[in-house]
Structure formats: C-alpha cells, structure tokens
Amino acid sequence: MSDTFWDALGATGGTLAFGGVVFAGLTRASLEVSQPMTADAIRSRLDSQAPGVTLKPAQG
C-alpha cells in the first residue's frame, strides 16, 4: 500500500487517541466537581429530615 494510506491512518489514530485523553480529563474534572456537590445535597436532605434536638444545661 502507499505511504499516504499509512500516513492518513496514523494521523487518524493519533487524533482519536488525543481525543480520548481529552475526554478522560474532562470526565475526571467533572466528577471531582460533582461528587462534593452530591455529598452536600445528601447532607442537606438528611439535615432537613432530622428531628429537632434540644440540650439541657448540665446539673452541677
């Protein structure tokens, strides 16, 4: 086969590999942001459903 075919195939493979690396980086960055936000939402929901608690002064 001609060198042009292999050059085109190599360029396509390199572009796909680069796109995969960028996609993985963006996915990881979005997960790092969304996990604390999800934990915060869960914590808020649990706080809103918790029963009221009152503390009595210590008897001394």
Secondary structure as a PSIPRED ss2 file (coil, helix, strand):
# PSIPRED VFORMAT (PSIPRED V4.0)

   1 M C   1.000  0.000  0.000
   2 S C   1.000  0.000  0.000
   3 D H   0.000  1.000  0.000
   4 T H   0.000  1.000  0.000
   5 F H   0.000  1.000  0.000
   6 W H   0.000  1.000  0.000
   7 D H   0.000  1.000  0.000
   8 A H   0.000  1.000  0.000
   9 L H   0.000  1.000  0.000
  10 G H   0.000  1.000  0.000
  11 A H   0.000  1.000  0.000
  12 T H   0.000  1.000  0.000
  13 G H   0.000  1.000  0.000
  14 G H   0.000  1.000  0.000
  15 T H   0.000  1.000  0.000
  16 L H   0.000  1.000  0.000
  17 A H   0.000  1.000  0.000
  18 F H   0.000  1.000  0.000
  19 G H   0.000  1.000  0.000
  20 G H   0.000  1.000  0.000
  21 V H   0.000  1.000  0.000
  22 V H   0.000  1.000  0.000
  23 F H   0.000  1.000  0.000
  24 A H   0.000  1.000  0.000
  25 G H   0.000  1.000  0.000
  26 L H   0.000  1.000  0.000
  27 T H   0.000  1.000  0.000
  28 R H   0.000  1.000  0.000
  29 A H   0.000  1.000  0.000
  30 S H   0.000  1.000  0.000
  31 L H   0.000  1.000  0.000
  32 E H   0.000  1.000  0.000
  33 V H   0.000  1.000  0.000
  34 S H   0.000  1.000  0.000
  35 Q H   0.000  1.000  0.000
  36 P H   0.000  1.000  0.000
  37 M H   0.000  1.000  0.000
  38 T H   0.000  1.000  0.000
  39 A H   0.000  1.000  0.000
  40 D H   0.000  1.000  0.000
  41 A H   0.000  1.000  0.000
  42 I H   0.000  1.000  0.000
  43 R H   0.000  1.000  0.000
  44 S H   0.000  1.000  0.000
  45 R H   0.000  1.000  0.000
  46 L H   0.000  1.000  0.000
  47 D H   0.000  1.000  0.000
  48 S H   0.000  1.000  0.000
  49 Q H   0.000  1.000  0.000
  50 A C   1.000  0.000  0.000
  51 P C   1.000  0.000  0.000
  52 G C   1.000  0.000  0.000
  53 V C   1.000  0.000  0.000
  54 T C   1.000  0.000  0.000
  55 L C   1.000  0.000  0.000
  56 K C   1.000  0.000  0.000
  57 P C   1.000  0.000  0.000
  58 A C   1.000  0.000  0.000
  59 Q C   1.000  0.000  0.000
  60 G C   1.000  0.000  0.000
